[in-house]
Amino acid sequence: MSRYKRLRRRAHDREGGLCFYCNVSVNSFGDPFSRYAPTIDHIVPKSRGGQKRSMINVVLACYSGNNERGDMPAEEFLRMRYERR
């Protein structure tokens, strides 16, 4: 198993299979092109100096939530999502 897959599995287990941003169940074994496909997202984006593959800097995210966030800091993205409610 690749390092990325192990990291994704550990994040999946830690987050209980839920997207950190959307709180939806992430489709771990289904269609990899689904909007709920599992991805690893970096809390501090790599483009802003975040650690590449550290459990401290990653969360499980669905493809849709990860894509919507882009390279916005996680705290700012969550605040924006909360304010939209």
C-alpha positions as CSV (number, residue, x, y, z in Angstrom):
1,M,0.0,0.0,0.0
2,S,1.4,3.4,-0.9
3,R,2.2,6.0,1.7
4,Y,-0.6,8.2,0.3
5,K,-3.2,5.4,0.7
6,R,-2.0,4.7,4.2
7,L,-2.3,8.4,5.1
8,R,-5.8,8.5,3.6
9,R,-6.9,5.4,5.5
10,R,-5.6,6.8,8.8
11,A,-7.4,10.2,8.2
12,H,-10.5,8.2,7.2
13,D,-10.4,6.3,10.5
14,R,-9.6,9.4,12.6
15,E,-12.5,11.4,11.0
16,G,-14.9,8.5,11.3
17,G,-15.4,8.4,7.5
18,L,-16.9,11.9,7.4
19,C,-15.7,14.9,5.4
20,F,-14.1,17.4,7.7
21,Y,-15.8,20.3,5.9
22,C,-19.2,19.0,4.8
23,N,-19.8,16.3,7.5
24,V,-21.0,13.9,4.8
25,S,-20.0,10.3,4.6
26,V,-17.1,9.9,2.3
27,N,-17.4,7.1,-0.3
28,S,-14.2,5.2,0.4
29,F,-14.6,2.3,-2.0
30,G,-17.0,3.6,-4.7
31,D,-16.6,5.7,-7.7
32,P,-13.3,7.7,-7.5
33,F,-14.9,10.5,-9.6
34,S,-17.9,10.9,-7.3
35,R,-18.3,14.3,-5.5
36,Y,-18.0,12.3,-2.3
37,A,-14.8,10.5,-3.3
38,P,-12.2,10.6,-0.5
39,T,-9.3,13.0,-0.7
40,I,-6.6,14.2,1.7
41,D,-6.7,17.9,2.3
42,H,-4.0,19.9,3.9
43,I,-5.1,22.2,6.7
44,V,-2.3,24.6,5.9
45,P,-2.0,24.4,2.1
46,K,1.2,23.2,0.7
47,S,1.3,26.4,-1.4
48,R,1.4,28.4,1.9
49,G,4.2,26.3,3.5
50,G,2.1,23.5,5.0
51,Q,3.7,20.1,5.7
52,K,3.2,17.8,2.8
53,R,2.3,14.4,4.4
54,S,1.9,14.8,8.1
55,M,-1.2,13.6,10.0
56,I,-1.0,16.9,11.9
57,N,-1.6,18.8,8.7
58,V,-4.2,16.6,6.9
59,V,-7.9,15.9,7.2
60,L,-10.3,13.6,5.2
61,A,-12.4,15.6,2.8
62,C,-14.8,14.7,0.0
63,Y,-13.8,15.8,-3.4
64,S,-16.4,18.5,-3.5
65,G,-15.4,20.1,-0.2
66,N,-11.7,19.9,-1.0
67,N,-12.3,21.5,-4.4
68,E,-14.5,24.2,-3.0
69,R,-11.9,25.2,-0.5
70,G,-9.0,25.5,-2.9
71,D,-6.0,27.0,-1.2
72,M,-8.0,29.1,1.3
73,P,-6.9,28.5,4.9
74,A,-9.1,25.9,6.6
75,E,-10.2,28.3,9.3
76,E,-11.2,31.0,6.8
77,F,-13.1,28.4,4.7
78,L,-15.0,27.0,7.7
79,R,-15.9,30.5,8.9
80,M,-17.2,31.4,5.4
81,R,-19.3,28.2,5.3
82,Y,-20.7,28.9,8.7
83,E,-21.7,32.5,7.8
84,R,-23.5,31.3,4.7
85,R,-26.0,29.3,6.8
